[in-house]
Amino acid sequence: MLVLLGFAMIAVFMVLIMTKKLTPVLALIIVPTVFGLFAGAGLGIGDMVLDSMKSMTSTAALLMFAIIYFGLMIDVGLFDPLVKFILRKLGNDPAKVVLGTAILAAAVSLDGDGSTTFILTTAAMLPVYLRLKMSPVVLTCVAGLANGTMNILPWGGPTARAATALHLDVNDVFVPMIPSLIAGLVVVFAFSWLLGLQERSRLRATEPEIWGVPDSPEAFDGGTTAGGSGTGRSGSGTPASGTPAVGGFPAGSSVAVLERTETLVDDHDSAMADTALDPNRSTLRPKLIWFNLVLTIAVMVMLVADLVPLPFVFMVGSAIALVVNFPNVKEQGAQLIAHAPSIVAVVSMVMAAAVLTGVLTGTGMVEAMSAWLVQIIPSSMGPFMAVITGVLSIPMTFFMSNDAFYFGVLPVLSETAGHYGISAAEMARASITGQPFHLQSPLVPAILLLVSLAKVDLGDHHKKVLWRTAVISLVMLGVGMLTGAIGIG
């Protein structure tokens, strides 16, 4: 009964948020409560939830003050030069912008911390997406794909957990999986490029007054530059007689482009008005840019050094940033209020997730589901236990914490696999291939931070990202089998 209730609860939750029948916060509260009562939790369900919530308070504090800090840095203009640089380098082509987002997210993911990756990637790229009228859902999808794939790095957490649970050296688990990691990144970049091409086509249709109807990818990079003429299929930027020119091409021609990047970043009064890069916004503090840069670097160093708890780092950083940039008390209050919607969205979701995890753990659903999955594997499938573990890691790490899977389920699967000649190291390697999918779980605080910063609905994010992460996980598993890192008994 617990197994049926557990899977039914998860299925109902996913259907409700993906069909937008309920917001994720409400679904996280209502669905587990109903199923928990059916499971016999009774009045004890409150204690289950509070026990789970205690472990999430520090995470909620971290996300709250991280949103405040980086929201302030965006408001005061710290990232404006970076965004302008990115626009100049990537041009106006959505395909290049999306691919650049994936590369940036993968590079920042080297620090092993998902929250930091999503904060920096969103801060740098969201204004670009908004300026070019691109969908922020594409940003969250690509960032999620890149960070999830990089999550198998030894210092990312899952690989260390798998090695610890099975008493292995972490290098024995990770090094043979490097080809799988590379293959996964290739798929991430391929998906990113395809998503960029889709955005390019969508913008042609939905924003014809801005993007025109270019016949080739090169058209997005054409147009008039400062001191030069645009080139295109016509080979000239000269408009036909009596025809107004747009971006160096005749109006109404088959080749029309968005204004050159120089226009986007330099024409302050029109191109950037009412965006995150509006040069006339009252919160800009150009004279304090070096102070804010040094402060941000110091915060990042403290994050990597891990000398003090991360929530405290952002608390102090936010306090300093507020006092220096907005010395007036009313301005400080106004800034906090300005970021309140984002804070409420992410913190409420973290707290609501405690209901789901509390019910899953407190009622024994997680243990029952894990035991059932192990029992239903027939003995004839024993030689394929590593492959089965890799496939199971996709949904199981999505619906339970990494700790629950690696310390509760993996040892049981590994012990069973040992009877068929499959080593513990192979089982550990297979178990980490589901991490791209795991990182999209509503139980992962970092993904809640990502969708909140980008103001994206979690259901919309899941629609675009889940099947792609499943493909990446299966590709990593397949490459692991081809290279011998994951064997068959």
N, C-alpha and C positions, 0 to 999 in steps of 0.2 A: 504493500500500500504506500509506504514512504517513497519507494522508487517511482511509482506512477504519479504521486502527488508532486514530487520533485521535478520530473520532466514536464509535467503538465503546467506547473507554475512557471517554469522558464519559457515554455512555448507561448503561454498566454501573455506573459510580459513582453516578449519580443513582438508578437503580433500587434499588441496594443500600441507600442511606441512607433512601430514602423508604418502602421496604418493611421497614426496620429489620432487615435481614439482617446488617448490620454497623454499628457505630458510625461516625460521620463520620471520627474519627481513624484507625481501622483501614482504612476504605475509601480514605482519602487516601494511605495508605502502601502497602497491598497492591495495589490496582488499577493505579496508575501503574507500580509495580515490575514487575508481570507483563507489562503491555503494552509497557513500555520495553524489556524483554528480548526480546520478540517483534520489536520495531522494530530490534533489532541494537545496542542500547546496550552490551551486554556489561558488563565490569567498570567501564567508564567511567561507568556510571549513578551511582556514588557521587559522583564529582566534579561531575556535573550537579546533583545534589541539594544538595551542600554549597555550590556557587556560588550557587544560588537561596536557600539558607538564610541566607547572609551578609547578604543584603539585607533579611531579615526579623527579624534579631536586635533592632534598635532598636524595631520594632513590638511584638515580644513583651515587651520591657522596659516599654514604654509601657503595654500592657494589664495586665501583671502589677501594676505599682505603682498604676495607676488603680483596679484592683479593690481593692487593699489600702486605698487612701486613702478611697474612697467607701464601702467596707464599714465602715471605722472610723467615718466620719461618721454612717452609719445607726445603728451600734451605740451611739454616745454620745448619740444623740437630736437631732442637728442638724435633721433633716428632719421630726421629729414635729409641730411647729407647722404646717409647710406642708401635711402630709398631712391634719391636722385641718381646716385652712382649706379644702382642696379638698373634703373630705367634706361640710362645711357648705354650700359653694357648689353642688356638683353633686348633693347629696342621695344617695339610695340607688338611683337608677334606673341600671341598667347601661348603657342606651343613652346617657345623659348622660355617664357616666364614660368610655366608650369614645370618644365624640366629643370630650370634653375632652382625652383623651390625644392624639388626632390634632392638635388645635389647639396643644397644648403642644409636641409634637414638631416641628410645622411652624414654630412661632415660634422655638424654640431652633435649628433648622436654618439660621436666617439667618446664623449665624456661619460656616457653610460646612464645619464639621468634624463628621463622622458620629459619631466616638467620643464627643465632648463631648455631642452631642445624645442619644445613647443612654444615657450615664451619668446625665445629669440627669433625663431622662424616666423611666428605670427607678427611680432613687432616689426620685422624687416619687410615682410611680404604682403601683409594684409592691406596696407595703404596702396600698394601697387595694384593689387587686385581690384580694390574699390575704384581707383582712378581709371583703370582700363575697363571698368564695368564687367569684370570677370566674376564668376561665382565663388564665394568663399568656401563652399562645400568642396570644390576641387582642391583648394589649399589644404583643408583638414584631411581630405582623403590622401593626398600625396605625402603630406607630413606624417600621417599615420602609417602609411605603407613603408616609408623609409625608416622611421624609428622602430617600428615593429620588427623589421628584418635585422636591423643592427642590434636588437635586444639580446641576441645570442652571444655578444661579446662577453668574455670572461668576467669583466667587472660590471656587467649589466645586471646580474642577479640570478636569472634562471639557470645559466650554465653552472654557476657556483653552487646553487641549490642542488642541482642534479648530481654534481660531483660529490657534494657533502653527504647527500642521502645514501649514495651507493659506495661511499668511502673510496673515492677515486681522486687522482690528481686532476685538477681542472684543465691542465694542458692536454691531457690524454683525451679529454672530452672535446675540447674546442678545436685544436689544431687540425685533426682530420676533417672537420666540418668547414674549413675555410673555403674549399671549392663550392660547397652548398651556399655559403654566405655570398660569394661572388655571383653565383647564378641567381640568387634571390635579388641582389641589387640590380642585375641586368634586367630582370623582369620588372622591378620597380620603375626603372628608368623607361622601359618600353611602355608600361602602363601610363606613366607620366606624359610621355610624348603623345600618346593616343588621346589622352584626356585634353591635352593642349590643342590638338587638332580639332577635337569636338567643340571646345570653347571657341576656336577660331571660326568654325562653321556657324555656331549659334549666334555669335556676335554679328556676323554678316547679315543674318536674317532678322535679328531683333534690334540692332542698332545701326541701320543703314545710313542714318544721317551722320554717324561718326565714322563707322568702319567702311562704308561703301560696299561694293561687291567685287573684291579682288579676284582675279582669275588664277593667281598663283601665290604660293607662300612668300615669294620675294616681294610681292606688292606691299606686304605689311612693313617692310623695311625700306620702302622707297620714299619718295617725297622730297621736299626741298630742305636742304640743310643750310646752315648759316653760311652765306657766301657762295652757295653753289646751287645747281638746279637738280631737280629730281630726275630719275631715270626709271623707265619701266619698259613695257613691251614696245611702246612707241619710240623709245630711245631718246625722248626729249621731254623736258618739263614745261614746254611752251604750250599754253592752251590754244585751242582753236580760236580764230578771230571772233570776237564778240561773245565768247563763252567764259564765264567766270571760272577761275582755276581753284581747285581744292587740293592742297598738298602737292602742287606741281603738276596735276593732271586736270584735263578739262572736266568741268561738271557734267555729269551724265555719261561720261565715258565708261568703258567696261573695266577700267582700272582706277580705283579710288582708294585712298589710304587715309589712315588716321594721321593727324599732324605729327611731324617728327618729334622724337623724344626731347630734343632741345626746346621745342615749343611747350611740351608737356611740363617740363621742369622749370622753365624760365618765365613763361607767361603767367605770372602769379595771379593776376586779377581775374583771369577766366579759367585757365586750365585746372588750377588747384582749389578754386573756391568751393566751399561746402564739402570738403573732403578732409581726411585725417592729415593732409599736408597743406591745408589752407594757410598761406603765409601771413594772413591777416588775423589769425585767431589770437584772442587776448591772452592766452596762456603761454605764448612763446617767451622764452628767456634766453635770447641769443648771447647775452653777456655772461651767462653761467654755463655755457655749453661744455667748457673744459672741466669745470667743477663736476658737472653731472656725468661726464665721461669717466673721470677718475673715480667717482663714487660707484658707478656701475661696474667698472673693472674690479674695484675692491670687493663688491658684492659677489661677483662671479668667482674671484679667487677664493673667497670664503666658502662658496658653495662647493668648489672642487676640493679644497683642503679639508673640509668637513671637520673643522676644529670646534665649532659650536653648533647646536641644533639649527637646522635650516630655517624653521619658522622665526626664530629669534633674529637671524641674519636679515630677513626681509622686514621684520618689525622695526629694527633699528634703521635700516636703509630707508624705509618709507618715512620714518619720523624725521630723519635728517633732510631728506629731499623736500618734504613739506615745509619744514622750518626755513630752509635756505631759499627755496624758490617762491614760497608764498608766506612771507613773514606776517602778513595780516591774518588775524584769527578768522575773520569772515571768509577770506579766500581759502584758508585751510579747510573749513567746513564745507565750502562749495565744492572743492576738489573731491572730498570724501563722498559727498552726495552724488557727484557726477559719475563716480565709478560704482555706486551702490547696486545698480541693476546687474552688472556682471558679477559682483561679489555674491549677491543673493542667489543668482542662478547656479553658480558652481558650489557654494557652500551648502545650499539646501540639497543639492543632488548628492553630495558626499554624505551628508547626514541621512538622507533617505536610503542610500545604498546600504547603510547599517541595518535597515529593516530586512533587506533581502539576505545579506550575509548572516545576520543573527538568526533568522528563521531556518535557513539552510543548515547551519551548524547546530543550533540549539535543539531542533527537532530530530536530528540524526539523519536528515535527508542526504547530506553529502556522503556520509559513511555508507548508507544503504545503496545509493546510486553507484558508488565506486565498487562496492562488493559485488553488486549485481553485474556490472560490466565485466569484472574479472571472471565471474562464474559462467557467464554465457559463452565465453570463448571456448569452442570445442577443442578437445585434445589434438584433433587432426590439424588444427591451425597453429599448434605449438611452435613449429619451425618458423612461423611468420610473426612471432611475437614482437619483434623489433618494429616491423612495418605496421603492425596493428597498434602498437604504442604510439607511433608517430601520427597515425590517423586519429586515434583517440585523443591525443594531446590538443588537437584543434578545438573540438567543442568543450572538452573538460576544463582546459585552462581558461576558457572564456567564461564559464559559469562557476568557477571556484578560484580561490586564490592560488598563486604559485606555490605557496607554502603547503596548502592542503594537497595539491597534486603531487609535488615532488617528494614531500615527506610522508604522505599518507597513501598514495596510490602507486607511485613508481616503484617503491621497494617490493610491493606485492607482485606487480607485473614482472619485475626483474628476477625475483626468486623463481617464479614459474618458468620464465624463459631459460634460466640456467639449466633446467632439466633437458633442454633441447639443444644445448651447446652454444647458446647465444650469450656472449659476454656482457657483463654489467656496463662496460664502456659503450658498447653498441646500443644498449637500451637507453643510456643517458643521452647519447647523441640523437637518437630518434625522438626522445621526449622533448627536445628543445626546438624541434622543427615547427611546432604549433605556435611559437611566440608571435609571429606577425598577426595572427588571428587574436591571440590573447590580449594584445595591447589595445584592441578596440572595445574591450569589455567595459560596461558601465561600472564595474567594480574596480577599475583602474583609475585612480584620481587624475593621472596625467591626461587621459583622454577627455575627461570632464573639463579640465582646464582648457584644453585645446578648443573644444567646441564652444565653450563660454567666451573665450577671448575673441574668437572669430564670429561670435553671435550666430552660430549654426545649430539647427535642431539635431539632436542626437540621432533621431530616426532617419533624417535625410543623410547624415553621415554614414550610418550603417548601410543604407540602401546602396550607396556608391562604393563603400570600402570593403564590406564583408566578403563578397565573392572574390574580389581581387586578392585579399589576404589569404583566402583559402587556396587559391591557385599558387600563390608564392610559397605557402607552407608545403604544398604537395610537390612543387618543383624542388624545393630544398630537400625534401625526403627522397625524391627520386634521384637527385644527383648524389646524395649520400649513399644510396644503394649502388649506383653505378661506380662510384669511386671505392667501394668496399668499406666505407666508414660505418655503414649500417648493413649488416649481413643477414642472411637467412640460414637458420640452423639445419 
